[in-house]
């Protein structure tokens, strides 16, 4: 008789686990509340990166004249400006998100996965309660995700004070946008709206944008953003956000105020773990409410696994998906490798993008690992010159002696794609020489990765 797997949550951690479990012959039920795909597809990753795709095109237009491209209106006069139709942009964002959700749902259906609409709650003896129905399981995965964090002094109204999930209802371009929070989400939205031609002020409680990222990368991004006209308020902690008619005011703890037409709150995330019956089922959580898991996604309760943002391990869709797959490989007896965060590549979708994998400069500087470091500016790359790219770099870390590549940073256009060869090197313990000796196309941005690796060669 087939094992029965019940998955609470239809995001990447849930639907990828469902695919693996079905592939391995299990009977699978997904209990979903908000729509298959979860926030990653419906309100977060897919929508934000679709918006950013439009922003990237707008940013590229800024270098068009340098590359010899001129714009003209219908009368033949030189065009003096370009603008964005935010209503059309957001309509496209919502359409693509819905289409992606439909595609994932269809694939689950093809795999024979049952989807139950409703809120799941853990019951006794490996059961999940959904309304009046009780689902019995051999194993359960909790993949309920997380939601935007708000504060009593900064409450979103869905119109002018917004979380990052609410921005897609905007139909008119904000006159002046204030983004509170300079982490990944705040930086991405600030960069995107700046590229769309909007006056943006970024309020950062830290001394630099993206305090959790590579310091050299953060410096490049902040320089680019300020050069393009963004107002960055460093070491400025938000105390409250209020609205009076069409004006939003952000009050800082030092008494200063910043006013604008709209404000996006990027204050972090809180896990969707309340009222799930976790405590009664013996599932441990930390002080922030995140579910505690090991490297094969097991919780403290036998037969119950967890995946994705509700675990707080590393809040990326790719990590959520891998946690879900690992859980099913482990429970159903397939070959499995525990989650290794040092092999996870991630990207900040700003302009320029910032991609990282493996050990960091901060860890090297702190003496956590001994590594040789090479940083190569993209400005000297032939393809970069052709495309008018002046900002960005490739940075590689390798172990002294063995030359094994243990980390890397790429800052530049499409860094999310350029990081992949470095990710392969880190995952497979390739040496800098091996990375350098693989052919690259000339001219190409990836040539800078090989060049950086060549500079790490030791005789």
FIPA-723755 format. One record per residue (C-alpha): residue number from 1; residue in three letters; chain; z, y, x. Coordinates in Angstrom, 2 decimals, padded with zeros to 5 digits. Example, Ala and Ser with C-alpha at 12.3 -4.5 7.8 and 13.67 -1.06 7.14 Angstrom:
2
  num  residu  chaine       c3       c2       c1
    1     ALA       A   007.80  -004.50   012.30
    2     SER       A   007.14  -001.06   013.67
END
This chain:
459
  num  residu  chaine       c3       c2       c1
    1     UNK       A   000.00   000.00   000.00
    2     UNK       A  -000.99   003.41   001.36
    3     UNK       A   001.64   005.90   002.48
    4     UNK       A   002.03   008.85   000.13
    5     UNK       A   002.17   012.25   001.83
    6     UNK       A   003.26   015.36  -000.08
    7     UNK       A   002.48   018.72   001.48
    8     UNK       A   004.12   021.90   000.23
    9     UNK       A   001.74   024.76   001.03
   10     UNK       A  -002.05   024.98   001.18
   11     UNK       A  -002.50   027.10   004.32
   12     UNK       A  -003.83   025.86   007.69
   13     UNK       A  -000.70   023.81   008.41
   14     UNK       A  -001.02   022.15   005.02
   15     UNK       A  -004.74   021.60   004.53
   16     UNK       A  -005.34   020.42   008.12
   17     UNK       A  -002.48   017.93   007.75
   18     UNK       A  -004.05   016.77   004.50
   19     UNK       A  -007.41   016.12   006.18
   20     UNK       A  -005.80   014.05   008.95
   21     UNK       A  -003.62   012.07   006.53
   22     UNK       A  -006.59   011.31   004.29
   23     UNK       A  -008.67   010.29   007.31
   24     UNK       A  -005.94   007.84   008.30
   25     UNK       A  -005.88   006.27   004.85
   26     UNK       A  -002.88   007.94   003.25
   27     UNK       A  -002.61   009.10  -000.35
   28     UNK       A  -002.19   012.88  -000.16
   29     UNK       A  -000.93   015.52  -002.59
   30     UNK       A  -000.93   019.22  -001.74
   31     UNK       A   001.39   021.44  -003.76
   32     UNK       A   000.04   024.97  -003.66
   33     UNK       A   001.22   028.24  -005.15
   34     UNK       A  -001.11   031.07  -004.13
   35     UNK       A  -004.47   029.41  -003.44
   36     UNK       A  -005.84   026.91  -000.94
   37     UNK       A  -006.17   028.51   002.47
   38     UNK       A  -002.85   030.31   002.21
   39     UNK       A  -002.28   033.78   003.57
   40     UNK       A  -004.44   032.98   006.62
   41     UNK       A  -007.52   032.73   004.43
   42     UNK       A  -006.67   034.90   001.42
   43     UNK       A  -004.59   037.83   002.69
   44     UNK       A  -004.29   037.73   006.49
   45     UNK       A  -006.60   036.27   009.16
   46     UNK       A  -009.90   035.96   007.29
   47     UNK       A  -009.62   039.32   005.46
   48     UNK       A  -008.38   041.27   008.47
   49     UNK       A  -011.02   039.88   010.82
   50     UNK       A  -013.72   040.56   008.21
   51     UNK       A  -012.55   044.17   008.05
   52     UNK       A  -012.48   044.26   011.85
   53     UNK       A  -016.08   042.97   011.98
   54     UNK       A  -017.16   046.14   010.16
   55     UNK       A  -014.95   048.22   012.46
   56     UNK       A  -016.57   046.61   015.52
   57     UNK       A  -020.00   047.57   014.26
   58     UNK       A  -018.82   051.15   013.76
   59     UNK       A  -017.37   051.18   017.28
   60     UNK       A  -020.66   049.88   018.70
   61     UNK       A  -022.48   052.74   016.97
   62     UNK       A  -020.45   055.12   019.11
   63     UNK       A  -022.32   053.98   022.22
   64     UNK       A  -025.74   053.82   020.57
   65     UNK       A  -027.02   057.11   021.96
   66     UNK       A  -025.94   056.14   025.47
   67     UNK       A  -028.09   053.02   025.10
   68     UNK       A  -031.04   055.11   023.91
   69     UNK       A  -030.72   054.63   020.14
   70     UNK       A  -030.97   057.68   017.86
   71     UNK       A  -030.35   057.88   014.13
   72     UNK       A  -032.34   060.02   011.69
   73     UNK       A  -031.95   060.86   008.03
   74     UNK       A  -034.73   060.53   005.45
   75     UNK       A  -036.20   063.94   006.35
   76     UNK       A  -036.47   062.98   009.99
   77     UNK       A  -033.67   065.22   011.21
   78     UNK       A  -031.21   063.71   013.66
   79     UNK       A  -028.24   062.14   011.86
   80     UNK       A  -024.97   063.72   012.94
   81     UNK       A  -022.46   061.21   011.60
   82     UNK       A  -021.98   057.77   010.10
   83     UNK       A  -019.43   056.83   007.45
   84     UNK       A  -017.98   053.73   005.85
   85     UNK       A  -017.88   052.76   002.17
   86     UNK       A  -014.40   051.25   002.11
   87     UNK       A  -014.80   050.01  -001.46
   88     UNK       A  -017.83   047.92  -000.46
   89     UNK       A  -016.13   046.75   002.72
   90     UNK       A  -013.06   045.53   000.85
   91     UNK       A  -015.17   043.92  -001.87
   92     UNK       A  -016.92   041.93   000.86
   93     UNK       A  -013.55   041.08   002.44
   94     UNK       A  -012.24   039.64  -000.83
   95     UNK       A  -015.48   037.77  -001.54
   96     UNK       A  -015.54   036.09   001.87
   97     UNK       A  -011.87   035.13   001.59
   98     UNK       A  -012.42   033.60  -001.85
   99     UNK       A  -015.53   031.75  -000.65
  100     UNK       A  -013.62   030.33   002.31
  101     UNK       A  -010.84   029.14   000.01
  102     UNK       A  -013.43   027.49  -002.25
  103     UNK       A  -015.02   025.72   000.72
  104     UNK       A  -011.66   024.35   001.91
  105     UNK       A  -010.78   023.21  -001.63
  106     UNK       A  -014.11   021.38  -001.90
  107     UNK       A  -013.49   019.57   001.37
  108     UNK       A  -010.01   018.49   000.22
  109     UNK       A  -011.61   017.17  -002.97
  110     UNK       A  -014.19   015.22  -000.94
  111     UNK       A  -011.33   013.69   001.06
  112     UNK       A  -009.65   012.55  -002.16
  113     UNK       A  -006.69   014.92  -001.80
  114     UNK       A  -004.92   015.83  -005.03
  115     UNK       A  -004.01   019.51  -005.40
  116     UNK       A  -001.12   020.41  -007.71
  117     UNK       A  -000.75   024.05  -008.72
  118     UNK       A   002.85   025.22  -008.68
  119     UNK       A   005.90   025.86  -006.54
  120     UNK       A   007.24   022.81  -004.78
  121     UNK       A   010.91   022.24  -004.11
  122     UNK       A   012.54   019.46  -002.09
  123     UNK       A   014.44   016.96  -004.19
  124     UNK       A   016.62   013.98  -003.29
  125     UNK       A   015.33   010.91  -001.44
  126     UNK       A   012.01   012.32  -000.21
  127     UNK       A   010.84   013.80  -003.48
  128     UNK       A   009.18   017.10  -004.32
  129     UNK       A   009.79   018.73  -007.68
  130     UNK       A   006.93   020.77  -009.17
  131     UNK       A   007.79   022.06  -012.62
  132     UNK       A   008.55   018.99  -014.74
  133     UNK       A   006.85   016.58  -012.30
  134     UNK       A   008.61   014.73  -009.50
  135     UNK       A   006.40   013.57  -006.62
  136     UNK       A   007.70   010.68  -004.54
  137     UNK       A   006.70   010.58  -000.89
  138     UNK       A   006.94   008.54   002.25
  139     UNK       A   006.75   011.79   004.22
  140     UNK       A   006.80   015.48   003.31
  141     UNK       A   005.40   018.46   005.18
  142     UNK       A   006.74   021.94   004.46
  143     UNK       A   004.03   024.50   005.26
  144     UNK       A   004.98   027.47   003.12
  145     UNK       A   004.08   030.24   005.60
  146     UNK       A   005.62   033.68   005.85
  147     UNK       A   005.37   037.07   004.17
  148     UNK       A   005.32   040.67   005.42
  149     UNK       A   008.77   042.01   006.25
  150     UNK       A   009.86   045.17   004.47
  151     UNK       A   013.00   047.29   004.59
  152     UNK       A   015.05   048.92   001.82
  153     UNK       A   014.15   052.30   003.35
  154     UNK       A   010.44   051.45   003.51
  155     UNK       A   009.30   049.84   000.29
  156     UNK       A   005.55   049.31  -000.33
  157     UNK       A   004.10   050.59  -003.60
  158     UNK       A   000.69   048.96  -003.21
  159     UNK       A  -001.09   052.32  -003.43
  160     UNK       A  -000.18   054.52  -000.47
  161     UNK       A   002.65   052.61   001.21
  162     UNK       A   001.13   049.23   002.00
  163     UNK       A   001.82   045.93   003.68
  164     UNK       A  -001.09   044.40   005.60
  165     UNK       A  -001.75   042.15   002.59
  166     UNK       A  -002.28   045.12   000.26
  167     UNK       A  -004.84   047.17   002.20
  168     UNK       A  -007.82   045.40   000.63
  169     UNK       A  -007.26   047.14  -002.71
  170     UNK       A  -008.16   050.50  -001.14
  171     UNK       A  -011.43   051.91  -002.45
  172     UNK       A  -011.28   055.37  -000.87
  173     UNK       A  -011.03   056.13   002.84
  174     UNK       A  -007.53   057.38   003.78
  175     UNK       A  -007.54   060.96   005.04
  176     UNK       A  -004.71   060.30   007.46
  177     UNK       A  -003.25   056.86   008.08
  178     UNK       A   000.14   056.10   009.64
  179     UNK       A   000.69   052.59   010.98
  180     UNK       A   004.33   051.65   011.59
  181     UNK       A   004.68   048.89   014.16
  182     UNK       A   002.79   048.37   017.41
  183     UNK       A   002.81   044.58   017.58
  184     UNK       A  -000.36   042.54   017.09
  185     UNK       A  -000.77   043.29   013.37
  186     UNK       A  -000.08   047.00   013.71
  187     UNK       A  -002.36   047.38   016.72
  188     UNK       A  -005.20   045.50   015.03
  189     UNK       A  -005.13   047.61   011.87
  190     UNK       A  -004.68   050.86   013.77
  191     UNK       A  -007.65   050.02   016.00
  192     UNK       A  -009.82   048.92   013.05
  193     UNK       A  -009.21   051.99   010.92
  194     UNK       A  -009.69   054.25   013.93
  195     UNK       A  -013.12   052.65   014.45
  196     UNK       A  -013.89   053.28   010.77
  197     UNK       A  -013.54   057.00   011.46
  198     UNK       A  -010.05   057.49   010.07
  199     UNK       A  -007.35   059.73   011.58
  200     UNK       A  -004.68   057.24   012.71
  201     UNK       A  -001.13   057.72   013.98
  202     UNK       A   000.61   054.64   015.40
  203     UNK       A   004.40   054.67   015.37
  204     UNK       A   005.83   052.36   018.04
  205     UNK       A   009.53   051.71   018.60
  206     UNK       A   008.73   050.46   022.10
  207     UNK       A   007.48   052.27   025.18
  208     UNK       A   003.98   050.83   024.87
  209     UNK       A   001.54   049.36   022.40
  210     UNK       A   001.65   045.54   022.20
  211     UNK       A   004.96   045.11   024.06
  212     UNK       A   004.65   041.32   023.87
  213     UNK       A   001.24   041.19   025.58
  214     UNK       A   000.13   041.49   029.20
  215     UNK       A   001.18   044.95   030.44
  216     UNK       A  -002.15   045.65   032.15
  217     UNK       A  -003.99   044.73   028.94
  218     UNK       A  -001.71   046.94   026.84
  219     UNK       A  -002.33   049.86   029.19
  220     UNK       A  -006.12   049.49   028.86
  221     UNK       A  -005.92   049.31   025.07
  222     UNK       A  -003.60   052.31   024.74
  223     UNK       A  -005.82   054.35   027.04
  224     UNK       A  -008.90   053.49   024.96
  225     UNK       A  -007.16   054.21   021.65
  226     UNK       A  -005.82   057.59   022.73
  227     UNK       A  -009.16   058.53   024.31
  228     UNK       A  -010.84   057.80   020.97
  229     UNK       A  -008.41   060.09   019.18
  230     UNK       A  -005.46   057.98   018.03
  231     UNK       A  -002.01   059.57   018.07
  232     UNK       A   000.42   057.06   019.61
  233     UNK       A   004.12   057.87   019.18
  234     UNK       A   005.96   055.69   021.71
  235     UNK       A   009.71   055.02   021.62
  236     UNK       A   009.77   056.31   018.05
  237     UNK       A   011.75   054.17   015.65
  238     UNK       A   011.05   054.46   011.94
  239     UNK       A   014.03   055.26   009.71
  240     UNK       A   012.34   055.53   006.33
  241     UNK       A   009.00   055.85   004.55
  242     UNK       A   008.80   057.91   001.37
  243     UNK       A   006.08   059.14  -000.94
  244     UNK       A   005.71   062.41  -002.81
  245     UNK       A   002.50   062.42  -004.85
  246     UNK       A  -000.41   061.94  -002.47
  247     UNK       A   001.70   062.50   000.66
  248     UNK       A   003.51   059.78   002.57
  249     UNK       A   006.23   060.82   005.04
  250     UNK       A   007.58   058.63   007.83
  251     UNK       A   010.96   059.84   009.04
  252     UNK       A   012.00   058.78   012.54
  253     UNK       A   015.54   058.07   013.68
  254     UNK       A   015.52   061.20   015.87
  255     UNK       A   014.81   063.40   012.83
  256     UNK       A   011.09   063.96   013.41
  257     UNK       A   008.70   063.36   010.54
  258     UNK       A   005.04   062.30   010.37
  259     UNK       A   003.04   062.89   007.20
  260     UNK       A  -000.19   061.31   006.04
  261     UNK       A  -002.08   060.11   003.01
  262     UNK       A  -001.32   056.39   003.54
  263     UNK       A   001.03   054.18   005.55
  264     UNK       A   000.69   050.55   006.61
  265     UNK       A   003.93   048.71   007.36
  266     UNK       A   003.59   046.19   010.19
  267     UNK       A   007.23   045.25   010.64
  268     UNK       A   006.93   041.54   011.31
  269     UNK       A   007.24   038.52   009.02
  270     UNK       A   009.91   036.61   007.13
  271     UNK       A   009.53   032.87   006.39
  272     UNK       A   008.89   031.65   002.85
  273     UNK       A   011.80   029.22   002.96
  274     UNK       A   014.17   030.56   000.29
  275     UNK       A   014.93   028.31  -002.71
  276     UNK       A   013.02   025.32  -001.31
  277     UNK       A   016.03   023.01  -001.35
  278     UNK       A   016.06   022.83   002.44
  279     UNK       A   019.82   022.78   002.87
  280     UNK       A   020.33   020.10   000.22
  281     UNK       A   017.65   017.96   001.91
  282     UNK       A   019.31   018.37   005.32
  283     UNK       A   016.59   020.55   006.81
  284     UNK       A   018.06   022.93   009.39
  285     UNK       A   016.95   026.55   009.70
  286     UNK       A   017.75   029.24   012.26
  287     UNK       A   019.45   032.58   011.59
  288     UNK       A   016.13   034.10   010.52
  289     UNK       A   015.45   031.36   007.96
  290     UNK       A   012.73   029.66   010.04
  291     UNK       A   012.69   025.85   009.88
  292     UNK       A   013.73   024.18   013.13
  293     UNK       A   011.17   021.64   014.37
  294     UNK       A   010.56   019.61   017.51
  295     UNK       A   007.25   019.35   019.38
  296     UNK       A   005.89   016.74   016.95
  297     UNK       A   006.81   018.89   013.92
  298     UNK       A   009.85   016.88   012.81
  299     UNK       A   012.69   018.71   011.08
  300     UNK       A   016.31   017.62   011.19
  301     UNK       A   015.77   015.50   008.04
  302     UNK       A   014.19   012.07   008.38
  303     UNK       A   010.69   011.93   006.92
  304     UNK       A   010.38   015.70   006.52
  305     UNK       A   008.07   017.67   008.80
  306     UNK       A   007.22   021.38   008.89
  307     UNK       A   004.23   023.34   010.16
  308     UNK       A   003.02   026.89   010.46
  309     UNK       A   004.61   030.30   010.14
  310     UNK       A   007.65   028.96   008.27
  311     UNK       A   008.71   027.37   011.58
  312     UNK       A   008.32   030.59   013.60
  313     UNK       A   007.10   028.56   016.61
  314     UNK       A   004.07   030.73   017.36
  315     UNK       A   002.65   032.50   014.34
  316     UNK       A  -001.04   031.68   014.73
  317     UNK       A  -003.31   029.86   012.29
  318     UNK       A  -004.48   027.60   015.13
  319     UNK       A  -000.90   026.60   015.93
  320     UNK       A  -000.12   025.98   012.26
  321     UNK       A  -003.15   023.72   011.97
  322     UNK       A  -002.21   021.80   015.11
  323     UNK       A   001.40   021.38   013.98
  324     UNK       A   000.14   019.92   010.70
  325     UNK       A  -002.25   017.52   012.44
  326     UNK       A   000.43   016.46   014.95
  327     UNK       A   002.87   015.74   012.10
  328     UNK       A   000.43   013.35   010.47
  329     UNK       A  -000.69   011.70   013.70
  330     UNK       A   002.97   011.11   014.49
  331     UNK       A   004.06   009.79   011.10
  332     UNK       A   000.99   007.62   010.51
  333     UNK       A   001.08   006.08   013.98
  334     UNK       A  -002.03   007.60   015.56
  335     UNK       A  -002.21   008.77   019.17
  336     UNK       A  -000.42   012.09   019.48
  337     UNK       A   000.41   014.62   022.17
  338     UNK       A   003.39   016.93   021.55
  339     UNK       A   002.63   020.61   021.00
  340     UNK       A   002.28   022.43   024.32
  341     UNK       A   002.48   026.20   023.85
  342     UNK       A   001.28   026.78   027.42
  343     UNK       A  -002.15   025.54   026.32
  344     UNK       A  -002.45   027.79   023.28
  345     UNK       A  -005.04   030.55   023.52
  346     UNK       A  -004.52   033.64   021.38
  347     UNK       A  -006.34   036.88   020.75
  348     UNK       A  -005.56   040.40   019.61
  349     UNK       A  -008.56   041.64   017.61
  350     UNK       A  -008.45   045.25   018.73
  351     UNK       A  -011.29   047.19   020.38
  352     UNK       A  -011.29   046.00   023.14
  353     UNK       A  -009.97   042.54   022.33
  354     UNK       A  -007.15   040.99   024.35
  355     UNK       A  -007.17   037.20   024.84
  356     UNK       A  -004.56   035.17   026.70
  357     UNK       A  -003.74   031.57   027.55
  358     UNK       A  -001.09   029.82   029.61
  359     UNK       A   001.45   031.44   031.90
  360     UNK       A   001.76   035.22   031.83
  361     UNK       A   002.08   038.03   034.35
  362     UNK       A   005.60   038.64   033.05
  363     UNK       A   006.60   035.05   033.87
  364     UNK       A   005.08   035.33   037.34
  365     UNK       A   006.89   038.62   038.01
  366     UNK       A   010.16   037.12   036.77
  367     UNK       A   009.85   034.19   039.17
  368     UNK       A   009.52   031.59   036.38
  369     UNK       A   006.41   030.23   038.07
  370     UNK       A   004.80   030.84   041.45
  371     UNK       A   001.16   031.80   041.07
  372     UNK       A  -001.61   033.69   042.80
  373     UNK       A  -003.18   036.40   040.66
  374     UNK       A  -006.61   038.00   040.70
  375     UNK       A  -007.66   040.80   038.35
  376     UNK       A  -011.34   041.77   038.19
  377     UNK       A  -012.46   044.86   036.19
  378     UNK       A  -015.40   044.32   033.83
  379     UNK       A  -016.88   047.66   034.89
  380     UNK       A  -018.63   045.95   037.80
  381     UNK       A  -020.21   043.25   035.61
  382     UNK       A  -024.00   043.70   035.21
  383     UNK       A  -024.02   042.71   031.52
  384     UNK       A  -021.11   045.05   030.84
  385     UNK       A  -023.06   047.92   032.39
  386     UNK       A  -026.08   047.11   030.22
  387     UNK       A  -023.94   047.19   027.09
  388     UNK       A  -022.09   050.36   028.05
  389     UNK       A  -018.77   048.56   028.52
  390     UNK       A  -016.41   050.28   030.96
  391     UNK       A  -012.98   049.09   029.83
  392     UNK       A  -011.48   045.66   030.34
  393     UNK       A  -010.86   043.00   032.94
  394     UNK       A  -010.50   039.30   033.69
  395     UNK       A  -007.21   038.10   035.17
  396     UNK       A  -006.59   034.56   036.39
  397     UNK       A  -003.40   032.82   037.56
  398     UNK       A  -003.49   029.72   039.77
  399     UNK       A  -000.89   027.68   041.60
  400     UNK       A  -000.71   028.24   045.37
  401     UNK       A  -001.65   025.16   047.32
  402     UNK       A  -003.28   023.13   044.54
  403     UNK       A  -005.29   026.04   043.12
  404     UNK       A  -004.81   024.72   039.56
  405     UNK       A  -005.49   027.39   036.95
  406     UNK       A  -002.32   027.96   034.88
  407     UNK       A  -003.18   031.05   032.86
  408     UNK       A  -005.51   033.91   032.21
  409     UNK       A  -006.11   037.20   030.40
  410     UNK       A  -009.42   038.63   029.24
  411     UNK       A  -009.73   042.20   027.96
  412     UNK       A  -013.09   043.28   026.60
  413     UNK       A  -015.63   042.79   023.80
  414     UNK       A  -015.45   039.26   022.33
  415     UNK       A  -012.57   038.32   024.60
  416     UNK       A  -011.73   035.71   021.95
  417     UNK       A  -014.90   033.87   022.98
  418     UNK       A  -014.63   034.56   026.72
  419     UNK       A  -011.15   033.02   026.99
  420     UNK       A  -012.43   029.54   026.11
  421     UNK       A  -013.49   028.43   029.62
  422     UNK       A  -010.09   029.56   030.90
  423     UNK       A  -008.42   027.61   028.07
  424     UNK       A  -010.32   024.49   029.09
  425     UNK       A  -009.28   025.02   032.72
  426     UNK       A  -005.62   025.35   031.73
  427     UNK       A  -005.72   022.40   029.31
  428     UNK       A  -007.41   020.08   031.79
  429     UNK       A  -005.62   021.33   034.95
  430     UNK       A  -008.86   022.39   036.61
  431     UNK       A  -008.71   024.22   039.91
  432     UNK       A  -010.03   027.72   040.47
  433     UNK       A  -012.75   026.18   042.66
  434     UNK       A  -013.85   023.87   039.84
  435     UNK       A  -013.97   026.81   037.43
  436     UNK       A  -015.91   028.87   039.97
  437     UNK       A  -018.48   026.17   040.68
  438     UNK       A  -019.55   025.73   037.05
  439     UNK       A  -022.79   027.59   036.41
  440     UNK       A  -022.70   030.79   034.38
  441     UNK       A  -025.66   032.65   032.93
  442     UNK       A  -026.79   035.78   034.75
  443     UNK       A  -026.23   038.39   033.50
  444     UNK       A  -023.25   037.53   031.32
  445     UNK       A  -019.68   038.64   030.74
  446     UNK       A  -018.55   035.09   031.53
  447     UNK       A  -019.85   035.62   035.05
  448     UNK       A  -016.72   037.69   035.68
  449     UNK       A  -014.56   034.64   034.97
  450     UNK       A  -016.38   032.63   037.62
  451     UNK       A  -016.24   035.59   040.02
  452     UNK       A  -012.47   035.94   039.53
  453     UNK       A  -012.10   032.21   040.19
  454     UNK       A  -014.16   032.52   043.39
  455     UNK       A  -011.77   035.20   044.61
  456     UNK       A  -008.93   032.70   044.29
  457     UNK       A  -010.59   030.33   046.76
  458     UNK       A  -008.52   029.52   049.83
  459     UNK       A  -009.86   027.77   052.94
END
